[in-house]
């Protein structure tokens, strides 16, 4: 069973057209991967729900964005597929929080001025990006990365 795409009636508003194009490109990228039929059926149910959505354009844009996020979560949980730069974006924030703030506190304590706490944030950012990029590269080598990016 192939993956459905959104109907063309949704492309009247520029924001709506962008959201539709983004979701359709995600659906095309999913179609290139071998996923279980059960997962395909769940994705098709989500697409049918969007195609039958009766609300105005701004609510439809929110619905498409939420559906796109739920499809990505479903793919990550059920199949292990992720989008490009998935881990890089996750680890960027984790690096700043888990590495950057403690390093900044150490700098502040050693130098006797807690104004230096901000020095740790770029260090944590760099560590997070490095770890995330390596995990994304590993996922790409395993074939677990979709040829789609959220931007």
C-alpha positions in Angstrom: 0.0 0.0 0.0 1.6 3.3 -1.0 1.7 6.3 1.2 -1.0 8.9 0.4 -0.2 12.5 -0.2 -2.2 15.7 0.6 -4.8 16.9 -1.8 -4.0 20.0 -3.9 -7.0 21.9 -2.6 -4.9 23.0 0.4 -2.5 25.3 -1.5 -4.4 28.6 -1.6 -2.7 30.4 1.3 1.2 30.9 1.1 1.7 29.6 4.7 -0.6 26.7 4.0 1.2 26.0 0.7 4.5 25.8 2.4 3.2 23.5 5.1 1.6 21.2 2.5 4.8 21.1 0.4 6.8 20.3 3.6 4.5 17.4 4.5 4.3 16.1 1.0 8.2 16.1 0.8 8.2 14.2 4.1 5.7 11.7 2.7 7.8 11.3 -0.5 10.9 10.6 1.6 9.0 8.0 3.7 7.8 6.4 0.5 11.4 5.7 -0.5 12.0 3.7 2.6 10.8 0.2 3.4 8.4 0.5 6.3 6.0 -2.0 7.8 2.4 -2.0 6.4 0.9 -1.2 9.8 3.0 2.0 10.1 2.1 2.9 6.5 -1.6 2.5 7.4 -1.2 4.7 10.4 0.5 7.4 8.3 -2.3 7.1 5.7 -4.9 7.6 8.4 -3.2 10.8 9.5 -3.1 12.1 5.9 -6.8 11.2 5.3 -7.6 13.2 8.5 -5.8 16.2 7.1 -7.5 15.9 3.7 -10.9 15.8 5.4 -10.1 18.7 7.8 -13.0 21.2 7.5 -11.4 24.2 9.4 -10.0 27.4 8.1 -6.4 27.8 6.7 -4.7 28.9 10.0 -6.1 25.9 11.9 -5.2 23.6 9.0 -1.6 24.8 9.1 -1.5 24.0 12.8 -3.1 20.6 12.0 -0.5 19.8 9.3 2.4 20.8 11.6 1.1 18.7 14.4 0.5 15.8 12.0 4.0 16.1 10.7 5.5 15.9 14.2 3.3 12.9 15.0 4.4 11.1 11.8 8.1 11.8 12.7 7.6 10.5 16.3 5.8 7.4 14.9 8.6 6.7 12.5 11.3 7.1 15.2 9.5 4.9 17.7 8.2 2.1 15.4 10.8 2.0 12.6 13.8 3.9 13.9 13.8 6.4 11.0 14.9 10.0 11.8 15.1 13.2 9.8 18.4 14.8 8.8 20.2 16.6 11.7 17.8 15.1 14.2 20.5 14.2 16.7 22.4 17.4 16.0 19.4 19.5 17.1 18.8 17.3 20.1 22.4 17.3 21.3 22.8 21.0 20.7 20.4 21.8 23.6 21.7 18.9 25.7 25.3 20.0 25.3 24.5 23.5 26.4 22.5 22.3 29.4 24.6 19.3 30.5 28.1 20.4 29.6 28.0 24.2 29.1 26.4 25.3 32.4 28.6 23.2 34.6 31.7 24.3 32.7 30.6 27.9 33.1 30.1 27.4 36.8 33.6 26.0 37.1 35.1 29.0 35.2 33.1 31.3 37.4 34.2 29.6 40.7 37.8 29.4 39.6 38.0 33.0 38.5 36.0 34.2 41.5 33.5 36.0 39.3 30.2 34.3 38.3 29.9 36.6 35.3 32.0 34.0 33.5 29.2 31.4 33.6 28.4 32.4 30.0 31.8 31.1 28.8 30.6 27.5 29.2 27.6 27.8 26.9 29.5 28.0 23.6 31.7 25.2 24.8 28.7 23.0 25.6 27.2 24.1 22.2 30.3 22.8 20.4 30.3 19.6 22.3 26.6 19.0 21.6 26.9 19.7 17.9 29.9 17.3 17.7 28.1 14.5 19.5 24.9 15.0 17.5 26.7 15.1 14.1 28.5 11.9 14.9 25.2 10.2 15.8 23.6 11.6 12.6 26.5 10.2 10.6 26.1 6.8 12.2 22.4 6.8 11.5 23.0 7.7 7.9 25.5 4.8 7.5 22.9 2.4 8.9 20.2 3.7 6.5 18.0 5.0 9.3 17.9 8.6 8.1 15.2 10.1 5.9 16.2 12.2 2.9 14.3 15.1 4.4 15.1 17.9 6.6 12.6 20.0 8.7 13.8 23.3 7.4 
